[in-house]
Amino acid sequence: MNFLTAMMATEGSLVVDIFRFLGQKLAAFTVIDYVRSVLDILLLAFILYAAVRFLWDRRAGKLLMGLAIWMLAILLSRLLGLVAVGTILDILSEAGIVVLVLIFQPEIRDALEKLGGEPMKNFKNLSADMDAEATVEGINAICEAATEMARSKTGALIVIERSTKLGDIIRSGVEVDSKLTPYMLRSVFFPNSPLHDGAVVIRNMRVCSAGCLLPLTRRQDVDPNLGTRHRAALGMSEACDAVIIVVSEETGTISLAYNRNLTRDYTSQTLKLRLSEILLSTHSASHARKEDKAK
Amino acid sequence: MKRRRFFAARRFFRRFNPWLFLVCILLAIVIWCAAMYVQSPGGLSAAALSALHVSV
């Protein structure tokens, strides 16, 4: 009890000391200092907000909560003078930074990719219209192939690479590097063909690789009726900014996974519109929409 | 391009949580105060921090 009182007294005097110091410091502030400090605080608040929002809907959110509880336990063990528990927590905490980096590795990677990806994406938009024609042709080929495969209930998994490079996924399959045509896609996914099992990766609107392995989603809230192909599509959409198209072997429905979401029951027209929206600039997407209306 | 930026901005504000941002501002003020105190010449030195058993 004496220890607790002493600790509280020390902390109390520290708080008083900090307030006294801040009072003196703020009194000596100029207008520029105030503006700089407000900017500093707002920027820090925005970084904290972005970090919390980023971790909120990820598994790391719960890990972060676990970490907070862990730190609270260390603080309590110190305050209450629990020597044995405190020592064990201390020993375990020493390896904490390495463990943290290991645990948060996918999130750190994701965050850095987003940080580097977003400004680059905006920069890339400047030259987007240049290869819009090739993209429209590619979209048409994918839609035609997907519709045909849906009709014949042929399972298919098509990944369209965007700003995140998928070299590791491409290397897991067989390199093809062919022109993107509906016939090419249909022959890859033709039942019992050597490359039909796995995903096709499309890079720069060319069939880059086939028979590729994709990471499965670990989400628990996925419809249990969805098979491995849909889970792989969702897993891939969680790992990067690629667009993934799935044709179900059982039901013949076309689904699209993008940005951690899986949307289902696409027709040829709606798939074309959605792909145009994602892959083309606004101008080209509206152009595609007008073309469709004209038809 | 402008329209897409407008929609991106609208999506951002729709998802914006003012209460969470308020908590973040309060936390940022606390961190700012602590940083000012620690970095000042008369503030806490590294030795004083370790003496207080402040762990990271």
HADDOCK unambig.tbl for C-alpha pairs under 7 A between the chains (distance, minus, plus):
assign (segid A and resid 18 and name CA) (segid B and resid 37 and name CA) 6.48 0.50 0.50
assign (segid A and resid 41 and name CA) (segid B and resid 25 and name CA) 6.97 0.50 0.50
assign (segid A and resid 41 and name CA) (segid B and resid 28 and name CA) 5.61 0.50 0.50
assign (segid A and resid 41 and name CA) (segid B and resid 29 and name CA) 6.13 0.50 0.50
assign (segid A and resid 41 and name CA) (segid B and resid 32 and name CA) 6.71 0.50 0.50
assign (segid A and resid 42 and name CA) (segid B and resid 25 and name CA) 6.76 0.50 0.50
assign (segid A and resid 44 and name CA) (segid B and resid 28 and name CA) 5.76 0.50 0.50
assign (segid A and resid 45 and name CA) (segid B and resid 24 and name CA) 4.91 0.50 0.50
assign (segid A and resid 45 and name CA) (segid B and resid 25 and name CA) 4.77 0.50 0.50
assign (segid A and resid 45 and name CA) (segid B and resid 28 and name CA) 5.24 0.50 0.50
assign (segid A and resid 48 and name CA) (segid B and resid 24 and name CA) 5.98 0.50 0.50
assign (segid A and resid 49 and name CA) (segid B and resid 21 and name CA) 5.90 0.50 0.50
assign (segid A and resid 49 and name CA) (segid B and resid 24 and name CA) 5.91 0.50 0.50
assign (segid A and resid 282 and name CA) (segid B and resid 1 and name CA) 6.07 0.50 0.50
assign (segid A and resid 282 and name CA) (segid B and resid 4 and name CA) 6.67 0.50 0.50
